[in-house]
Every structure is written in C-alpha cells, then in structure tokens.
Amino acid sequence: MGERSGELRPAAPVTRPASARPRAGPSGDDSAPPSTPELDAMERHLGLMATHVGAQARADPDLDGLLIVVGVPPGRGIDQGSFVRWPDGRADARTAAFETSMRAQGAWPALVVVEGRSTPADLTATLSQRGWTWLSSETVLWTRRAAPVPHLDPSLRLEAVTARSAAEHEDLERHIFGVPESSAAGRLAGTRRGIEDGTLRAFLLRSRGEAVAVARLSLREGMAALAGIGVTPGRRGEGLGGLITAICLRAGLALGRPLIWLSVDEHNDEALAVYDRLGFRPAFRWHRWLAPAPIQKE
C-alpha cells in the first residue's frame, strides 16, 4: 500500500474483475435482505468455516445429508454437525443416530441449531430432553454495501498472507484469541490449504513493520465471510479493527460475492458497535449444543 495525504492507497490501480456482480440483492436493491437460497448458502458456509482451521467436512447420507464437520484430530472443539434438516417427528431418532455416528469417529457430538431454519421445530427440546447442554450463541450479520475505509496512521500496511507467511498470521491470531498452542499445526495446515485452493484470503495489518491485526475472508458456497478479526491487546481502541474489517468487506464485494456476512458473539458489544457502523444487519441466530458425556461401562 502506498501513502498519499495520510490515506491508505493501493500501489497500483484497482479494477473490478469481469466476474464481479452488482453489489445488490436479487431485486437489485443493496438493502434487500438475504433470499432463502442466500440464507441456505450462509448456513452451509458457517459449517464449512472450520475447514480453514484444520477441520474436514463431508455430507453423511445416512443422516439425511447432514453436513458433518470433524476436527483433526477429533475432539478439539470443532467437531459438529450443521445445516440440520431432519423430518418432522424424527428429532429423537436422528439425534440418537448422530450421537452414535460421531462417537464412533472418536468425536464428542455437537450440533449447530439455527433459529427458524433447523428442522424439525422441536429439535432444541429434544436435545434438552436427551441431556444435551447449550454451549453458546452467536448472531450472523450481513451487508451488501462497501463501507468507507477510515483514514488512520499512514504508516499502516495491509499485507495479504501467503503460504509462506501463514505461520506468522496463525501465531498472532492464536495470541489474540487465546487459542492453545496444541492446535497450531492443524490450524496452520488449514490456513495454508485454504490459501492455496482459493477458498481463503488472510490478512495482516502492520504498523511500522509490526503485525498488529489479523482477519480472514472465507470464500465458499458463492459467499464471502469475515472471520478471525482481531487486534493485539496493546493496540485496541485505535480503530484498527474497523479498518481491517472495512478493507476485507470491500475485497469480498470486489470479488463478486452478493453479500458479506460474519458471525459474532451476541454479548460482544464492542464488535457489534463496529459492525453496526459498517452497515451490518442480523440474518439469523445460531446455537451450539453439546451431547452428554458417554455412559461409562463397568
């Protein structure tokens, strides 16, 4: 990035690729809410996000096409089933089958349940009755509009992560989010794989050469999703998070994605305020449920 009048500017002119589509919804309105196919794509993409940090994903036809996401190795907090579409009246039977399948793979069963989208409607009640535990909730936000990039310190440099620099990105990301070092190898492999196959773009923001912020742009299911947006503790409150988010948002739209989405903890007021300023709006709320511990045989 070059300098001019205190602004971050690209070193060369930026042009929209020929594949880029209008930044608007199906109706041609950039304020149009996500369509049903777009919501489906966002939900599938949500399940696939774990592949960028070392997971594998597959559809299991024995479980009505339920997308299974299994960590490598299993049991590292990313083993889960998502995009749940089970028939009415079959929640208990399907949950039992899912538990059996996941435990057979050495994984602790977990399910992502999306309000108003996962079926059957009584799925949450069934999980509770079977002794499952609610773990967490997040809200998926979306926008079709490119946010303005704030004018900050002209010494800042945005760097696209390559397979070679992926280790630095992964190390800083773990430090920012408090992820244990034991997961480093799997996370690094997933990051490199995503960069090489084109499903992931990752970014480092540097201040006078020092990496101070990270972000990921996941490209799956025809969608673009922001993830892993974080700033080192000593540099928070300077607007760096909003800066890297705005740049990644614009990058996703320039690639022709119809909208950009992200998932955020509903209690993260600071992040929610940033995303609200950037024009993000809620799409759906999702919950992660964890199965009970297996019964030990005497």
C-alpha positions as CSV (number, residue, x, y, z in Angstrom):
1,M,0.0,0.0,0.0
2,G,1.3,3.5,-0.8
3,E,1.0,6.8,1.0
4,R,-0.7,10.0,-0.1
5,S,-2.3,12.7,2.0
6,G,-2.3,10.4,5.0
7,E,-4.5,7.8,3.3
8,L,-4.0,4.1,2.7
9,R,-3.9,3.7,-1.1
10,P,-3.1,0.7,-3.3
11,A,0.2,0.8,-5.1
12,A,-1.5,0.2,-8.4
13,P,-5.0,1.0,-9.7
14,V,-7.7,-1.4,-8.5
15,T,-10.2,-2.6,-11.0
16,R,-13.3,-4.8,-10.5
17,P,-12.9,-8.2,-12.1
18,A,-15.2,-9.1,-15.1
19,S,-16.8,-11.7,-12.9
20,A,-17.9,-9.2,-10.3
21,R,-21.7,-8.8,-9.9
22,P,-23.6,-5.7,-8.9
23,R,-23.5,-5.1,-5.1
24,A,-27.2,-5.6,-4.7
25,G,-29.7,-8.2,-3.8
26,P,-31.9,-10.3,-6.1
27,S,-34.2,-7.3,-6.5
28,G,-31.3,-5.0,-7.5
29,D,-31.5,-3.3,-4.1
30,D,-28.4,-3.4,-1.9
31,S,-30.7,-3.1,1.1
32,A,-32.7,-6.3,0.1
33,P,-32.5,-8.9,2.9
34,P,-30.9,-12.2,2.0
35,S,-33.0,-14.5,-0.1
36,T,-33.8,-18.1,1.1
37,P,-31.0,-19.6,-1.2
38,E,-28.6,-17.0,0.2
39,L,-29.5,-17.9,3.8
40,D,-29.0,-21.5,3.0
41,A,-25.6,-20.8,1.5
42,M,-24.7,-18.7,4.5
43,E,-25.7,-21.5,6.9
44,R,-23.7,-24.1,4.9
45,H,-20.7,-21.7,4.8
46,L,-20.9,-21.3,8.5
47,G,-20.4,-25.1,8.9
48,L,-17.6,-25.1,6.4
49,M,-15.6,-22.3,8.2
50,A,-13.9,-24.8,10.4
51,T,-12.1,-26.2,7.4
52,H,-9.8,-23.2,7.5
53,V,-8.5,-24.1,11.0
54,G,-7.8,-27.7,10.4
55,A,-11.2,-29.5,10.2
56,Q,-12.5,-31.7,7.4
57,A,-16.1,-31.6,6.1
58,R,-18.3,-34.2,4.5
59,A,-22.0,-34.9,3.9
60,D,-23.3,-38.1,5.5
61,P,-26.2,-39.6,3.5
62,D,-27.0,-41.9,6.5
63,L,-28.0,-38.8,8.4
64,D,-30.3,-37.2,5.8
65,G,-27.4,-35.3,4.2
66,L,-26.4,-33.6,7.4
67,L,-23.1,-31.8,7.0
68,I,-20.5,-33.3,9.4
69,V,-17.5,-31.3,10.4
70,V,-14.9,-33.4,12.2
71,G,-11.8,-31.9,13.7
72,V,-8.3,-33.3,13.0
73,P,-7.6,-34.8,15.4
74,P,-11.1,-35.2,16.8
75,G,-12.3,-33.5,20.0
76,R,-10.7,-30.1,19.6
77,G,-13.9,-28.1,19.9
78,I,-14.7,-28.0,16.2
79,D,-16.4,-31.4,15.8
80,Q,-20.0,-30.6,15.0
81,G,-23.0,-31.3,12.7
82,S,-24.6,-28.3,10.9
83,F,-27.2,-27.5,8.4
84,V,-29.7,-29.7,10.2
85,R,-32.7,-30.6,8.1
86,W,-34.4,-33.6,9.7
87,P,-38.0,-34.7,9.0
88,D,-40.8,-33.8,11.4
89,G,-41.3,-36.3,14.2
90,R,-37.8,-37.7,13.7
91,A,-35.7,-35.5,16.0
92,D,-35.1,-38.1,18.7
93,A,-34.2,-40.9,16.3
94,R,-31.9,-38.7,14.2
95,T,-30.2,-37.3,17.3
96,A,-29.5,-40.8,18.5
97,A,-28.1,-41.8,15.2
98,F,-26.0,-38.7,15.0
99,E,-24.6,-39.3,18.5
100,T,-23.7,-42.9,17.6
101,S,-22.0,-41.8,14.4
102,M,-19.9,-39.1,16.0
103,R,-18.8,-41.2,18.9
104,A,-17.8,-44.0,16.5
105,Q,-15.4,-41.5,14.9
106,G,-13.9,-40.6,18.3
107,A,-15.6,-37.2,18.4
108,W,-17.8,-35.6,21.0
109,P,-21.2,-34.9,19.3
110,A,-22.2,-31.3,18.9
111,L,-24.8,-29.6,16.8
112,V,-25.3,-26.2,15.4
113,V,-29.0,-25.2,15.6
114,V,-30.2,-22.2,13.7
115,E,-33.3,-20.4,14.9
116,G,-36.2,-20.6,12.4
117,R,-34.1,-22.7,9.9
118,S,-33.0,-26.0,11.5
119,T,-35.7,-28.7,11.4
120,P,-37.7,-30.2,13.0
121,A,-39.1,-27.4,15.0
122,D,-38.8,-29.4,18.2
123,L,-35.1,-30.2,17.8
124,T,-34.0,-28.0,20.7
125,A,-36.5,-29.5,23.0
126,T,-35.3,-33.0,22.0
127,L,-31.7,-32.1,22.6
128,S,-32.5,-30.8,26.1
129,Q,-34.6,-33.9,26.9
130,R,-31.7,-36.1,25.9
131,G,-29.3,-34.3,28.3
132,W,-27.6,-32.1,25.7
133,T,-26.1,-28.8,27.0
134,W,-26.4,-25.4,25.4
135,L,-22.8,-24.0,25.0
136,S,-23.0,-20.7,23.2
137,S,-24.9,-18.5,20.8
138,E,-23.9,-16.1,18.0
139,T,-25.6,-13.9,15.5
140,V,-24.9,-13.9,11.8
141,L,-24.8,-10.4,10.3
142,W,-24.7,-9.4,6.7
143,T,-24.3,-6.4,4.3
144,R,-24.2,-5.7,0.6
145,R,-22.6,-2.3,0.9
146,A,-19.0,-1.3,0.8
147,A,-18.0,0.6,3.9
148,P,-15.7,3.6,3.7
149,V,-12.1,2.9,4.8
150,P,-11.2,5.2,7.7
151,H,-8.1,7.4,7.3
152,L,-5.7,6.3,10.1
153,D,-1.9,6.3,10.5
154,P,-0.3,6.4,7.0
155,S,2.4,4.0,8.3
156,L,-0.1,1.2,8.4
157,R,0.3,-1.5,5.8
158,L,-2.1,-4.2,4.8
159,E,-0.5,-7.5,3.7
160,A,-2.1,-10.4,2.0
161,V,-1.0,-13.6,3.7
162,T,0.8,-16.2,1.6
163,A,1.5,-19.9,2.3
164,R,5.0,-18.7,3.4
165,S,3.7,-16.0,5.8
166,A,0.8,-18.1,7.1
167,A,2.7,-19.2,10.2
168,E,3.1,-15.6,11.4
169,H,-0.6,-14.9,10.8
170,E,-1.7,-18.1,12.6
171,D,0.7,-17.4,15.6
172,L,-0.7,-13.8,16.0
173,E,-4.3,-15.0,15.6
174,R,-3.8,-17.6,18.4
175,H,-2.3,-15.0,20.6
176,I,-5.1,-12.5,20.1
177,F,-7.9,-15.0,20.7
178,G,-6.1,-17.2,23.4
179,V,-6.2,-20.4,21.3
180,P,-3.9,-23.1,22.8
181,E,-0.7,-23.8,21.0
182,S,-1.6,-27.5,20.8
183,S,-3.9,-26.7,17.9
184,A,-1.2,-24.7,15.9
185,A,-0.3,-27.4,13.5
186,G,-3.8,-28.2,12.4
187,R,-4.8,-24.5,12.1
188,L,-1.7,-23.7,10.1
189,A,-2.4,-26.6,7.7
190,G,-6.0,-25.5,7.2
191,T,-4.9,-21.9,6.6
192,R,-2.3,-22.9,4.0
193,R,-4.7,-25.3,2.3
194,G,-7.4,-22.6,2.0
195,I,-4.9,-20.0,0.6
196,E,-3.6,-22.5,-1.9
197,D,-7.1,-23.7,-3.1
198,G,-8.5,-20.2,-3.3
199,T,-11.2,-20.6,-0.6
200,L,-9.4,-18.4,1.9
201,R,-7.7,-15.0,1.9
202,A,-6.0,-13.9,5.1
203,F,-4.6,-10.5,6.0
204,L,-2.1,-9.0,8.4
205,L,-2.2,-5.3,9.3
206,R,1.3,-3.9,10.1
207,S,2.2,-0.8,12.0
208,R,5.8,0.2,11.3
209,G,6.6,-3.3,10.4
210,E,4.9,-4.9,13.4
211,A,1.9,-7.1,12.8
212,V,-1.0,-5.6,14.9
213,A,-4.2,-7.0,13.5
214,V,-5.5,-10.1,11.6
215,A,-8.5,-11.0,9.5
216,R,-9.8,-13.8,7.3
217,L,-12.0,-13.7,4.2
218,S,-13.6,-17.1,3.6
219,L,-14.9,-17.8,0.0
220,R,-17.3,-20.7,0.0
221,E,-20.8,-21.5,-1.3
222,G,-20.7,-18.4,-3.5
223,M,-20.5,-16.3,-0.4
224,A,-17.8,-14.3,1.4
225,A,-17.5,-14.4,5.1
226,L,-15.3,-12.4,7.5
227,A,-13.7,-14.3,10.4
228,G,-10.9,-14.1,12.9
229,I,-10.9,-10.3,13.0
230,G,-8.6,-9.3,15.9
231,V,-6.2,-6.7,17.2
232,T,-3.3,-7.2,19.6
233,P,-4.3,-6.1,23.1
234,G,-1.9,-3.1,23.2
235,R,-3.3,-1.6,20.1
236,R,-7.1,-1.9,20.7
237,G,-9.2,1.3,20.7
238,E,-7.3,2.8,17.8
239,G,-9.8,1.9,15.1
240,L,-7.6,-0.9,13.6
241,G,-10.4,-3.5,13.8
242,G,-12.8,-1.3,11.9
243,L,-10.1,-0.6,9.3
244,I,-9.2,-4.2,8.5
245,T,-12.9,-5.2,8.5
246,A,-13.8,-2.4,6.0
247,I,-10.9,-3.4,3.7
248,C,-11.9,-7.1,3.8
249,L,-15.5,-6.3,3.3
250,R,-14.7,-4.3,0.1
251,A,-12.4,-7.1,-1.1
252,G,-15.2,-9.6,-0.8
253,L,-17.6,-7.5,-2.7
254,A,-15.0,-6.7,-5.4
255,L,-14.7,-10.5,-5.9
256,G,-18.3,-10.5,-7.0
257,R,-19.9,-12.0,-3.9
258,P,-23.5,-10.9,-3.5
259,L,-23.1,-10.1,0.2
260,I,-20.6,-10.3,3.0
261,W,-21.5,-12.0,6.3
262,L,-19.9,-12.7,9.7
263,S,-20.8,-14.3,13.0
264,V,-20.4,-12.5,16.3
265,D,-21.0,-13.3,19.9
266,E,-24.2,-11.5,20.9
267,H,-22.5,-10.2,24.1
268,N,-19.5,-8.7,22.3
269,D,-20.8,-5.1,22.5
270,E,-17.6,-3.5,21.2
271,A,-17.6,-5.7,18.0
272,L,-21.3,-5.2,17.5
273,A,-20.9,-1.4,17.6
274,V,-18.2,-1.6,14.9
275,Y,-20.3,-3.8,12.6
276,D,-23.3,-1.6,13.1
277,R,-21.3,1.4,12.0
278,L,-20.2,-0.6,8.9
279,G,-23.8,-1.3,7.9
280,F,-24.1,-5.0,9.0
281,R,-27.6,-6.3,9.9
282,P,-28.8,-9.5,11.5
283,A,-29.7,-12.6,9.4
284,F,-30.1,-15.3,11.9
285,R,-29.1,-16.5,15.4
286,W,-27.4,-19.9,15.9
287,H,-26.7,-22.0,19.0
288,R,-24.1,-24.7,19.7
289,W,-25.3,-27.7,21.7
290,L,-23.1,-30.5,23.2
291,A,-24.1,-34.1,23.9
292,P,-23.7,-35.5,27.4
293,A,-20.7,-37.5,28.4
294,P,-20.9,-41.1,27.3
295,I,-22.0,-43.6,29.9
296,Q,-19.0,-45.5,31.2
297,K,-19.4,-49.3,31.2
298,E,-18.3,-51.0,34.4
